[in-house]
Amino acid sequence: MEHREREREREREREREREREREREEREREREREREREKEIDRERERERERERERERERERERERGEKGRER
C-alpha cells in the first residue's frame, strides 16, 4: 500500500516537472517571437530612414538642376 502511494507521488512530481518544463519552453518561444518582432520593427525603421535619405538626395538634385538652369 505504502509503496503504491510513493509511486503515485513520484509520478505526480514527474508530471509537475514536465509541466514546468513545458511552461519554460513556452516562455522561451514567446521571448524569441518578441525578439523577432523587435528586429522587424528595427528593419522597417531603417528602410524608412533610407527612403527619407533618398528623398533628401532627390531634393538636392532638383535644387542643383534649378540653380544650373538659372545660371544659363
MODELLER restraints for C-alpha pairs under 7 A, 6 or more apart:
rsr = mdl.restraints
at = mdl.atoms
